[in-house]
Every structure is written in C-alpha cells, then in structure tokens.
Amino acid sequence: MLLVAAATEKEIKPLKQFLSDAEHLEALVTGMGPVTTAANLSSYLALHGSNIDGVINIGVGGAYLDSGINLLDICLAQQEIFGDFGICMQDDILDFDSGLSQLHTHFLFNNELVSNCKNILNVNEIEFRAANFVTVNCCSGTKKRGEYLREKFAAGCENMEGAAVAMVCNTFKVPCVELRCISNMVEDRHTANWMLEDAIDEICWVVEVLLREYAPTAT
C-alpha cells in the first residue's frame, strides 16, 4: 500500500476522489511545517506502518531564481535538506558544531520507489526536473534569501515539509519519493505572481497518472 502525503487539504483535494476509489492507496494531510509534519506522519506510521510500502510526498514549492526551474515545472527531489537548522546570522546560517548536534540534515532519495516513479514519468512523457530541495521553517520572502539558499545547498526549490517526511520515513525504514509543482519563484514577496491553483492542479494530475500505473503493483 502507498501513502500519499500532502501538507494541506488544498494540495491534495483534486486527488481525493481518485484516492478514495483506488485500492492500495491511502492519503494523509500532515499539516504545514516540519514539526507538525514529523509528528503526524510518525503517529500514522506507528499505527499503520506495517501496511505501508512507500510514501509519496506531494505539494507545491517555490523555485529559486537562476536555478533553471520555472513556474509550473514538476520537480522530483534528489535530496532534501533542512535549510535553516543552525545559527542564524544576518546574512548566513552557520552549522552547529558536529559534537553538539547529531541530527541528520541531508536526506538522499535513491530507493526503488524513486526509480519506479522516474520510469513511469518518462514512459508517459511527463517532463520533470530532478533537484535538491530545501526545507525551511519560514518560507523565503526575499530574492536575497533565496539566492543564499540556492548557492549554499546547490538547490532548485524550497518547501516546508519535505525533509521532515524524509527523516520520518528513514526512521521507520519506509521508502519515500517527493514530487512538487512550482507555484512561485522565490523573489521579493509578491503573491500576485503566484500560480498556486494551477500548480496544485498540475501536481495532482501528474500524481494521478503515476499512481494509475504504480498502484496496481502495490501490495
């Protein structure tokens, strides 16, 4: 069985009918932010983890300028990074001393679920960008902040939940994959430029295509 996880009800709403009708699929709205996501996903997997073969984390994200990623691009995480865990300086985020913090902050996506999803997207000629994703506690509201995170982590986009999902799945030894559609560019905040509704429709369409092929093989 596969679990489809999204931060908000809005980000999964176009998929709800398909998910409710499909076998071998479950849905979870985790809530926004890494703490809420980690708590709710951990609770779910503690109760149902033995039945879950993989987690597909979906939603929208903000792309960094000059990353080569544009509005409404589909992005697949090749790595998730906790981007603002550390010491916050005026123009920098310094890492804690390794002797102080034992928290893993980087998570690679290199499991069979990721490979299968890539193959299905390619077979269906759905273009996607593989990129490093940054998970932040506060979404970046300035171009300068976005440029800093892009350069520090060689990243393409940011979100507020992905690294938490990856961390929990790693703890429970459940493979996961993360797919997002770009709803906005990370620039000096101007929400009139955002394409949130279109991005939600696009990511849900892509995930439905993927699951129509993948779900029958889930146990």
N, C-alpha and C positions, 0 to 999 in steps of 0.2 A: 504494500500500500504506500502511496505517495502522499505527503502532506504539503499543501500549497499554503505558504505563509506570506502575509502582507501586513504592513504597519497599520493601515486604516481600512475601514469598511469600504470607503470610496474607491480605494485602489484595487479592490477585488470584486466590486459589485457587478461589472459586466460579465464576470465568470460564474457568478453564483448559480444560475440555472444549470449551466453545463456541469458544474461540480456536484450539484445536488442529484443530477440524473445519472452521473457516471459511477461505475463500480471502481473500487480500489483507489479512490481519491477522497481526501479529507481537506478541510480548509481551517485555517487559524488566523484570526486578526490579533496580532501581537501587541498593538499599541505603539505609539511613537517613542523613539529614543532607545538607546542601548540598554538602559536599566530595566525599563518595562518589558522590552522585548526578551531579554535574558530571563526575567522572572516568569513570564507567561509561557515561553517556549519550554523552559525547564520543567515547569509544572505539567505541561502537556506530555512531554516525553517521559517523565517519571511515571505517568499513568498509562500511556499508550505506546511507549517507545518500542516495545517488543513487536508491535504490528506495523511499524513504520520502516520502510525500506529506503526512504530518502526524503529530503526536504527541498522543495523548490521555493526559493525566496524571490518574490516579485514586487515590483513597485515602480516608482518614478525616481529620478535623480537629477542633480544639477551638474552640467558639464563644465569643465574648466576651459577658459579661453586659451586658444593656441594649443589645445590638446589633440586637435584633429577630429574631435567629436562635436556633432551639431545637434540642434533641436530635432527631436523625434527619432534620433538614432536608437537602435536597440543595442544595448551593451551587456556583455557577459563578463562577470568578474573572473579574472585570473588570479587575483589576490585581494584580500580585504585587510585594511589597516586601520587600527584605532589612531585617528589623526591628531587628536588633541589631548591625549593622555601624557602628561608630563608637567613641566614647569613653564607656565605661560609668561613670556617676556613681551615687551612692547611689539617687537617685530619678529618673534621667534618662539618656538616651542622646544624647550630643551628636554632631553631624555633624562629620566631618573637614573641614578647610579644602579648598575646591574645588581649590586648586592642588596639594594633596597627593594626593588620591585622584581618579582618573579612572574609577572603577568605577561603572557604571550600577546604581542600586539600585531603580529602579521600572520595571516592565515592563507595558505595556498589552496587553490581549487584544482586538484589533479586526480579526481576519482573517476570511476566508471560512469557514474551518473552524468558528470560534466561531459565526458566523451560521447555518450549516447545523445545528449541534448545537442551538442555541436553537430553530430551527424544528421540528426533529424532536421535541424535548421538548414543545413547545407542541401540536403535532399529536396527540401521544399523551397529552395532558393530564397530563403529569408536572410537578408544581409544583417550582420551584427558586427560589433566591434568588441574584441577582447581587450580588457584594460584593467589596470589596478584601480580599485575603488577605495575611497577614504570614508570611514565612518566618523562623524563628528557629533558632539553633544549639542552644539549650536550651529545651525546651517550658516554658511558663509554669506555675508551680506555686502561684501565689497570685492571689487576686482583685485585689489592688492592681496587680500586674504586668500582668494582663490589661486592667484599666481604663486603665492608662497607654498600652499599645499601641493599644487601640481608639481612644482620643482622639487620639493622635499621628498616626495614619495613617488615621483615619476608616474603620476596618476592621471586618469582621464575624467573622473567624475566623483561626486560625493553623495552620501546619503546619511541616514541617522540610525540604521539598524543592522546593516549587513555583517559587520564584524562580530556583533553580539550573536547573531544567528550562527555564524561560522564557529564561534567559540563554544556555544552550547552543543552544536552538532558534533564537534570534535570531542567534547566531554562524554557524550552519550554514544560515540562511535557510530553516528548516523551520517552517511554521505549527504552533501548538500551542493546545490548549484544556485547561483544568483543571477537573475535577469532583470534589467531595468530599462525603461524608456526615458529619454531625456526630455524633461518638461521645461527646463530653463537653463540658461547659461549663468555661471557664477560671475556676476559683474556687480557694479554698484546697484543695489537692490531696486528693481523696477518691475513690479509684478504684472504690469500691463503687457510686458513682453513674453510672459509665460504662456505655455500651451499645455496646461495641466490636464484638461479634459481629453484633448487629443492624445496625449501621452498615455493616459490610463486606458483609453480605448485600444491603442496600438499594442501595449504590452499584454493586455488581456487577450487580444486576438492572437498574438504570437504564441502565448502560453497555451491557448486552446488548441491551436494547430499542433503544437508539440505534444500535448497530453493525449490527443486523439490517437497518435501513433504510439506513444510510450505507455500509456495507462494499461492497455491490454496485456503488456508483458509484466506488469507489477504483480506481486503475489500477496 
